[in-house]
Amino acid sequence: MKRDIDLQLNRAFKKTFPHAYGLEIMQGDNPLFKIHQNAYETGQSHLIYSVTKSVLALLMGIAVDQGLIKSVHEKVFRFFPEYSLTDSNEVAKAITIEDLLTMTAPFKYKAEPYEAFLMSANWLESALSYLGGTARTHTFFYSPMISTHILSGILERAIGQPLLNFAQKNLFDPMAITVDTPIILKSKEDHLALMNGQPRRGWVCDSQGILAGGWGLFLNSNDLMKIGKLILNHGMWKGEQLVSAQWLHRMTQVHSQWEAIGLSYGYLWWVIDPSKGVYAAVGDGGNTLYVNEEKNLVISLLAPFKPNVTHSIEWIENQVIPLIDPLLQ
């Protein structure tokens, strides 16, 4: 039966995600499937796009656990006292860290001006200048790059050191995940070159050294599985509590809803079914880290950018899970 399921899963993956690098499935400590294609070699790190956000959420949790950030209800501009707000921008003054984590912070635009943001001399100043406007807080508004860059800036201010150093010490090094290079983008050409799918290691940062919180991290398929297992194990890794179970519980609860697509959101994680502990990190091209506590499952999908791919969560829930269910203990 295992062989038949393996063949069916291979066919389904290659048909649905022919551009992807690989799919891995693990139940507990038991590897169930590992499919690699397109000349992917084990250990190659690739850009994971918006899955980066969900790793940033873990770093935020570690900072909260360590008391470096007192509460997610702290106001954003408390961390940037040098930034002058006009008296008329009362909306911006009220925005909290949690508003950014849940994608419910209001901005002065209807569509994120990501090109202007990326081409600005100072990403953080540019991002802060967009906060506020006339929209209501606590209403879901997906800001894939700008909101998370503010969170990255808040973390740097709170921890008093480069965020990559903090991430290495508190998350990556204990898990033997190599992310050792800040990748500075100085031009549009640099950005386009980054998107061409070449394997490398590191994390994109702006010219001031602040990490791109929403999209710039490079990981390999094994790294993704480790992060999924860390969450499945309630923040414990080889006897060390890297991030508290309390934060993970809060991170994966429903805090907001993107009604247009019918998906719930936690703290930079998509919440699929909170009653069964099912949630996911999702990025462009199909990049996915899927965790299912009820079935003790971690599934990772690593892929280069490609527009209009099949929704990975729907594919996992509707095709992969029913297919592998007979093998789950």
N, C-alpha and C positions, 0 to 999 in steps of 0.2 A: 504493500500500500504506500509506503514512504516513497518508493521510486516513482510510482505513478503520480503522486502529488507533486513530487519534485519536477517532473517533466511538465505537468500542467502549469505549475507556477512559473517555470522558466519561459514557457510559451506566452503566458499572460503578460509577464514582465517585458519581454522583448517586443511584444506587439504594442503594448500601451506606452512604454517608455524606451523606444529604440535608441534614443540619444543618451540615456543615462549611463552612469558608470557602474552602479551596483545596488543590490538589495540584500540586506541582512536581517535575519529574524532570530530572536533568542527568547526562550522561555526560561526564566530564572537564570541558572548558570548553564543551561543546555542549549547550545547552538543548534537551530533547526534547519536553517537554509542560509546559503551564502552564494549569491549570483553576481559575477563580475563580467563586464563586457566592454567593448570599445577600447581595448588595450589598457584597461585600468590595471595598475599594479598595486598590490597591497602596500599601504603606507603612504601613497600619494595623497597629498592634501589639496583640496580644491575649495573654491569660494562657495560658502553655504548660504549666501544671500540672507534672507530674513530669519533664518534659523539662528543667526547671530543675536537677534533680539532676546531670544529665550535664554541664551547663555548670559547675556547682560542681566537678565532677571535674577539668575543665580548669584551673580556678583553683587547685585543690590541686596539680596537676602543676606549674604555673608557680611556686608557692611552694616546692615541692621543688627544682625546677630552679635557683632562685635561692639555695638554701641557707637559706631562712627557716624551713623545716621540714627537720630533718636526715634523718628517716626516717619512713616510714609505720608503722614498728614502735614508735614512741614511744608511751608510755602517755598515755591521754586526760587523766588528772587531773594530769599534769605541767604542763599549761597552765592549771590552775585551782587554784593552791596555797592559795587562800583558802577552798576548799570542803572542809569537814571530813567525812572518811569514817570510819564506825565500823569498829572492828577486825574486826567480823564480816562486813563486806562485802568479802571477799577477791576475789570474782569481779569486782567493779567496778574494783578496783585494777589488775587484770591486763589490762583492755580497752585495745586499741590503736586508733590511727587507722585501720589497715587493717581491723580488725573492723567499724568503722562504714562504711567505703567498700564493704565486701563484704556488708553486711547480715547479719553473723554475730555482732554484739554481743548479749548477753543483756539483757533488761529485766525489770522486776518486774511485768509484766502479760502477759496472753494476747492481748489486743486493744488496739491503741494508743488511749489515752484522749485523742484529739485535741481534743475539745471542752474538756475541763478544761485541757489544755495551752494552747490558744488563748485561753482566758479568764483565764489566770494573769497576775499582775502582771509576772512576769519569766520569759519563755519559756526562757531558758537555764538558770536555776536549776531551773525545773520539769523540764526535760529531763534534767539531770544527776541529779536526785533519783530518776528512774526507772531509771537504769542499774544493772545488777547482778542481784541475786536469786539464785535457785538453778539457773537453766538453764545449760547448758554453752555455752562460747564455741565458735566455729567451726561452729555449726549455723545454717543460714539462718533468719532471722526478719525479715520485711519490716516495717520501721518507716518509713513514708513521710514523716513530718514531724519526729519527735522526734530520730532519729539524725542526720539531715542538719542540724538546727539546731545540734547540738553541733559538727559539722564546721565550720559557718559561724563559730561562736564560737571554735573552735581557730584558724581562719585569721586572724580579727581579732587574736587575742592574738599570733600568730606574726609577722604583718606590721606590727603596731604602727600601724595606720591603719584607717579604715573600709574594709570589704571592697569596697564599691561604687567607691571611689576607685581601689583597686588593680585592680579589674576593668576600669575605664575605661582606665587607663593601659596595662595589659599585654595586654588582649584586645579590648575593645569599640572604643576609639578607633582603633587601627591598622587595624581592619576596617570602619571607618565604620558601626558599629552604635550607635544612640542608646539608651542606658539611663541617663538623667540624673537620675532622681527617686526617692528612697526613699519608699515608700508606707507610712505608719504606720497600722496597724489599732488602733483604740481601743475598739471594741465589736463585738458580734455583728452589729449592723446594718451596720457598716463592711465586715465580711467578706462578708455576704450581698450587699451592693451591688457588691462586687468581683467576685462570681461571676456577675453578670448579663450578662457578655459584652461590655460596652462597651469600645471601643478606647481605650487610653491608653498612656503610656510609663512605665517605671520598674521597680522591684523592691520587693516587699513586705518590710518590716522590722518588728521588734518595737518596743516603746516605748523600748528602750535603743539602738535603731539597728542591731541585728544583723540581717542579711539572712536571710530565710526560705530556707534552703538547699534545701528539697525541693519547692517548688511556686510561688513567688511572682514569677517573672520574666515580663515582657511582651516579646515579640519579634514581628516580622512574618515573612512567608513568605520574603522575601529574606534576612533575618538567619539563619534556620534553614539555608538553602542555603549561606550563607557558612561557617557553622560546620562543616557537613558537608564542604565542600570543603577547609577547613583540615585536617580530620582525614585526608581522602583524600590530601592533599599532605604528610602526615607532619609536621604542625605548622608548615609554612612558609606565609607569606602575603606576597606581593609582595616576595620576597627577604629577609624577616625571619623568623627562627625564633621564633615566639611561644610555642610549647610544644615540648619536646623529643620527638623520635621515640621515644626510649627510654621516656618516660612513656606516650605513646599506646599503644605496644606492650604495656606492662604493664597499662594501663587496660582494654584490650580482650581480655585473656586470661581464661580461666575461672578464677575464684577460689572460687566457691560455686555451689550449685544449689538452686533452688526446686523440690523434687521434686513438690510437689502440682500444679504446672502444667507441669512438664517444661521449664523454661527455665533457662539458665545465666546467671551474673552475673559481671561484671568489677568495675571500680571505678565504681559508679553508672551502668553501661551494661549493657544486656542483650546477651549474646553469643549470636548465632544459629548461626554456623558459624565457629569460629576457624580452621579449615584453609583457608577461602576469604576470610577477613577480612570477615565479615558480622556487623554489630552494630547496635544501635539504642537510641535514647532514646525512651521512650514515656510519655505522660501521659494523664490523663482526657480523655474525649470523642473519643479517637482521635488526639490530637496525637502526631506521630511525626517523628523524624529517623532515617532508615535509610541506612546506609553499606554498600556492597558493593565491597570492594577488587578482587576478581577481575573484576567487570564494570565497574569504574571508575564506579560509580553513586552518586548521592546523590538521595534521595527525601524530600520533606518533606510533611507533612499538618498543616494548621492548622485548629483547630476549637474551638467553645465547649464547655462541659461538657454532657454528656448521658449518663445512666446506660445501662449494658448495650449499648454499641455493639459492632459486630463487631471482633474482635481485629485490629488494623491490620497486625501483622507477618504473620499468617497470610494476610490478604488480599493484601498486597504479594507475598509469596512464591508463593502459589498462583494468583493471578489477574493481577497487574500484570506480574511478571517474565516469565511465559510469553507474555503478550500483546505485550510490547515487544521480546522477544528477537530477532525478525527484523531489528530496526533497530539492534541493538547491534553495534558494530564490534570 
